């Protein structure tokens, strides 16, 4: 893994949501336990969250169509009393008032305008500009209706210069101080540990993301920085002990130095193995992969990895650009298209699975900050980034193995 230094739902109780909603008792034990622990949920709050999550999944795309160019995003939000709500923002008060069962908020900037603004910063890199030292990330933040630029302590002036070079209107930008710099942390079932030995005298550990197929070929999706094309991967048989050979990296993409691009890859699994459409629960029951429906901002999700096991958090922002650095503070690749969450993660969890309570695959771990101990192991105290699963499937022509 890469280390990163860095109005409420108004649905009446009688409202019927189409389809059968998932009850808390239907959750895999691993998910239920981790969600309650890491999100600080009671049984009642968990049940209410699942209802709200289903509402968000069913209505998010329709909201964008209904509000058109006025749409400023939608997200799940936790209230002071611990319950959850689904919020939609619009630049038009009159259009927002037509929504029922959802809290609506007035926004200054549409989502289209915010995406365009964020794109101005990305375009600097397309013009071969370098990310200045101390600037770590940038993304659209829906609740604050702004483009958030993450900077090192004392580096806001550098961030302001970077924004000015892009021509971006400074009134759209909000700066966030991040206390640690991004670094690489490399640590046929999602979440299980895998080792590779590239011949430099070291073993490198990562985690399996999700099982996939390409025609008759079996494989699994993972992070690109977990290995190079052609490298052999072994199942981890006990801590740092290479076991049976699993396969070889069929494709891998990870920018280095001042380069920019995605962090994604997949491993072609040897023909003597089989795939399981599940994520490893580390003793608490495995979780079935049922699909890949994208969750909304604010939605809860859990991740599985060989170092820290199961941990949960919430989606904070999508389409984030993160500039990683090495141990010496030098550029180590700028990764685009990441999703940020509040779930903690540790070295070796890279490539591991992010999945929702209803079994929807979300992505594979790229990086994060700190560890899963201390305050970062508390509810909402983590900071991790994943590459969404759908772009990985599309880029390599893969099919996610599911068990609906």
C-alpha positions, 0 to 999 in steps of 0.5 A, a space after each residue: 500500500 502507499 502511505 499517505 501523510 495527509 438537511 437530513 433524509 426526510 423519508 417517512 417511516 411508512 415509505 416503501 422502497 422497491 425490492 427487498 431491503 437488506 436487513 442487518 441480520 442478512 449481513 455476513 458476520 465479518 461485515 456486520 462486526 467490522 461496520 459496527 466497530 469501525 463506524 461506531 454503529 449500534 444495531 438500530 443505526 446499522 439497520 437504518 443505514 442499510 435502508 438509507 443506502 438502498 435509497 441512495 443506490 436507487 435514486 442517485 442516477 435519477 437525481 442527476 437526470 432530474 436536476 440536469 445542469 443544476 445538479 451539484 451532487 448527492 451523498 449519504 450523511 450522518 447526523 448528530 444523533 448517529 442516524 443517516 440521511 440522503 442529501 442532494 444539492 442543486 444550484 436551483 432552489 425551485 428544481 430542488 423543491 420538486 424532490 421528495 423524500 430527500 433533503 435538498 440543499 442550495 449550492 453555488 456550483 454545479 457538479 459539472 462546473 466542479 468537475 471542470 475546475 478539478 480538470 484544470 488542475 489535471 490538465 497542468 500535468 497533461 502539459 508536462 507540469 510537475 506537482 510542486 513539493 508539498 501538494 498532495 492531492 486534489 478532488 471535488 468535495 460534494 458536501 462543501 461544494 468545492 475543489 479540495 487541494 491537500 497540502 503539507 503543513 505550511 505549504 498552502 502558499 505553494 498550493 495557491 501558486 499551483 492553483 493559480 498556474 492552472 487558471 482555476 478560480 480560487 473561490 472554488 478551492 478549499 485547502 486541506 492540511 495533510 500531516 503525512 506525505 504519500 508513500 508506497 507501501 507494498 505490503 484466489 480470494 479477495 483480501 488474501 495475501 500474495 507475495 512476489 520476489 522480483 529477484 532483488 533479494 526482497 519479498 513484496 506483499 500485497 493483497 488480492 482484489 477481486 476474482 475476474 475472468 477474461 474469456 476462459 482465463 482466470 485471474 484477479 484484479 489488484 493494484 498496479 504497484 503490486 507487480 510488473 508484467 510477467 512477475 510471478 505471484 505466490 500465495 502467502 502461506 503464513 507471514 512472509 512465507 511464499 506458498 504455492 505459485 498463483 500466476 503472473 502479472 498479465 498487465 500493470 499500470 503505475 506511474 513513477 517519478 513525475 509520471 501520471 496515470 492509474 494504479 491498476 493491474 491484474 494477475 493471470 491465475 494458473 489453470 490448476 486453480 479455481 476462483 471464489 466469488 467472495 472476499 476473505 473474512 479473516 475468521 468472521 465469515 467470507 463475503 459474497 461478491 454479488 455485483 459492482 454497483 457504485 456506491 454514493 459519496 458517504 456510503 459505508 464500505 469495508 476493506 479486506 487486506 492481508 496485514 490489517 484484516 477487515 476495516 470499514 469506513 465511508 466514501 469521502 470523495 471520488 475521482 481524486 488525484 493523489 501525488 505520491 512521494 518516496 521515503 526521501 520526499 521525491 515524486 513517486 507518481 501521481 495517480 488519477 481517478 482514486 476514491 478516498 475513504 475513512 477506512 484505515 489500512 496498512 502496508 501489505 493491504 494494497 490491492 485488497 478489496 473494498 466492498 459494500 454491505 450488499 456485496 457490491 465490489 467497489 475497488 482495490 486499495 492503492 494507498 492510505 495514511 498511518 495505520 489501524 492503531 491509535 486514533 486512525 483505527 477509531 471510527 472514521 479515523 482512517 484515510 485510504 484510497 482505492 482504484 474503482 473496479 469498473 475502470 479496471 474491468 474496462 481497461 483490461 476487458 475483464 469480467 468480475 466473477 460474482 455469485 448474485 
